[in-house]
Amino acid sequence: MIVTTTPRLVLQQFSSGDADGFYRLNLDPEVIRYTGDSSFETVEQARQFIQNYDHYDNHGFGRWSVYLKTGEYLGFCGLRRCSETQEVDIGFRLLRQYWRQGYALEASLAVLKLAFERYRLPKVVARAMEDNLASHGVIRRLGFSPVGRVVSSGAHWRQYQLTASDWRAMDNPLMQKGIDIAKPDLSRS
């Protein structure tokens, strides 16, 4: 099911058709270097993860697969509610050949629009490992403010937040970033 589109991207719910791309994404040690995750051992293991992914049913949102409108799988971007803190975080992960082309920013802006306008969340948090300078750059460009540091599984992370009122005060943040986010195209789902 398609969740939303941007000028270059389609964000849709995970499906078993994403398994090969998801497997390749997490197979690259540079892609997962700052995530705390490990790779899948097989495409089938990635498919099982997707089939067992219940965030959409439990929360109404989740991480979404990101595709170019031409059909190429890029990775994922979306929201996740933490069961311990109940905070909702934004996360993105793209295949390395798509880095530094503005796709993470474009997908994340679409996700934030959904977070604050469709899902009416009061705030969204973002976390990045201390050394993950590229992700810190994207997070700051999205308008997030630093709020502290967290240690999780032995790794040091910086935490940021963006509130709904900060989002609204950005004076049309989507156009400000040069991106015009399309309305969700639910007719193609």
PALUMFI-174571 format. One line per 5 residues: number of its first residue (from 1); their letters; for each residue x, y, z of C-alpha. Coordinates in steps of 0.05 Angstrom, whole numbers, plus 5000, padded with zeros to 4 digits. Example, Ala and Ser with C-alpha at 12.3 -4.5 7.8 and 13.67 -1.06 7.14 Angstrom:
<recs>
1 = as = 5246,4910,5156; 5273,4979,5143
</recs>
This chain:
<recs>
1 = mivtt = 5000,5000,5000; 5027,5068,4980; 5030,5116,5039; 5054,5179,5003; 5095,5204,4945
6 = tprlv = 5145,5260,4933; 5170,5288,4868; 5220,5231,4861; 5198,5178,4912; 5143,5130,4932
11 = lqqfs = 5137,5109,5005; 5097,5046,5016; 5085,4994,5069; 5135,4937,5072; 5116,4878,5028
16 = sgdad = 5149,4811,5014; 5171,4840,4947; 5219,4885,4987; 5257,4825,5016; 5314,4824,4966
21 = gfyrl = 5326,4899,4971; 5321,4897,5047; 5370,4840,5049; 5420,4878,5005; 5410,4941,5047
26 = nldpe = 5429,4907,5112; 5484,4865,5080; 5528,4927,5068; 5571,4938,5130; 5576,5013,5115
31 = viryt = 5500,5020,5113; 5490,4986,5181; 5554,5014,5212; 5517,5065,5255; 5452,5028,5266
36 = gdssf = 5466,4976,5320; 5433,4924,5274; 5463,4862,5243; 5453,4837,5173; 5403,4784,5153
41 = etveq = 5434,4717,5137; 5388,4704,5077; 5335,4737,5035; 5285,4691,5068; 5304,4718,5136
46 = arqfi = 5291,4789,5110; 5224,4764,5083; 5206,4735,5151; 5223,4801,5185; 5176,4837,5137
51 = qnydh = 5120,4786,5146; 5126,4792,5222; 5130,4868,5221; 5068,4890,5261; 5080,4964,5272
56 = ydnhg = 5026,4984,5222; 4974,4943,5259; 4997,4964,5328; 5008,5039,5316; 4978,5058,5248
61 = fgrws = 5046,5077,5221; 5116,5048,5217; 5178,5046,5174; 5162,5048,5099; 5199,5023,5038
66 = vylkt = 5226,5079,4994; 5227,5070,4919; 5245,5116,4863; 5184,5130,4819; 5222,5091,4765
71 = geylg = 5216,5029,4809; 5285,5022,4842; 5287,5002,4915; 5326,5054,4956; 5315,5031,5029
76 = fcglr = 5267,5053,5083; 5245,5114,5121; 5190,5122,5172; 5166,5125,5243; 5174,5077,5301
81 = rcset = 5142,5080,5370; 5190,5058,5425; 5155,5009,5471; 5195,5031,5532; 5190,5107,5525
86 = qevdi = 5129,5113,5479; 5168,5165,5439; 5161,5163,5364; 5226,5167,5325; 5242,5178,5252
91 = gfrll = 5292,5133,5219; 5320,5125,5150; 5368,5077,5116; 5386,5077,5043; 5429,5034,4997
96 = rqywr = 5498,5066,4991; 5492,5083,4917; 5435,5130,4936; 5472,5169,4989; 5486,5244,4981
101 = qgyal = 5430,5255,4930; 5378,5286,4977; 5335,5224,4981; 5340,5216,5057; 5320,5289,5066
106 = easla = 5263,5284,5016; 5235,5220,5045; 5242,5246,5116; 5205,5310,5100; 5147,5269,5073
111 = vlkla = 5148,5226,5136; 5148,5287,5182; 5089,5316,5143; 5052,5251,5156; 5073,5250,5229
116 = feryr = 5047,5319,5245; 4989,5327,5195; 4960,5257,5187; 4979,5223,5253; 4976,5287,5295
121 = lpkvv = 5037,5269,5336; 5059,5321,5387; 5133,5310,5374; 5181,5264,5337; 5251,5247,5361
126 = arame = 5312,5228,5321; 5375,5192,5343; 5443,5184,5311; 5507,5152,5336; 5559,5205,5355
131 = dnlas = 5604,5191,5295; 5548,5188,5243; 5560,5259,5216; 5518,5250,5153; 5456,5232,5193
136 = hgvir = 5467,5289,5242; 5469,5335,5181; 5403,5309,5154; 5370,5312,5222; 5391,5385,5232
141 = rlgfs = 5368,5404,5162; 5300,5375,5179; 5294,5426,5236; 5306,5381,5296; 5338,5410,5358
146 = pvgrv = 5389,5372,5401; 5361,5350,5469; 5415,5305,5498; 5455,5242,5493; 5436,5169,5503
151 = vssga = 5478,5106,5513; 5446,5043,5485; 5480,4975,5477; 5547,5008,5490; 5539,5060,5435
156 = hwrqy = 5535,5135,5445; 5477,5169,5409; 5455,5242,5404; 5381,5253,5410; 5341,5308,5376
161 = qltas = 5268,5328,5376; 5219,5366,5333; 5152,5386,5361; 5089,5397,5322; 5089,5470,5341
166 = dwram = 5161,5478,5317; 5141,5443,5251; 5083,5491,5241; 5127,5551,5258; 5176,5534,5203
171 = dnplm = 5134,5575,5153; 5121,5519,5104; 5182,5476,5116; 5171,5434,5054; 5177,5493,5006
176 = qkgid = 5233,5522,5048; 5273,5459,5033; 5256,5462,4959; 5211,5401,4962; 5138,5399,4946
181 = iakpd = 5108,5337,4978; 5050,5307,4941; 4986,5286,4976; 4982,5211,4990; 4961,5173,4929
186 = lsrs = 4915,5122,4960; 4884,5103,4894; 4945,5062,4876; 4945,5020,4939
</recs>
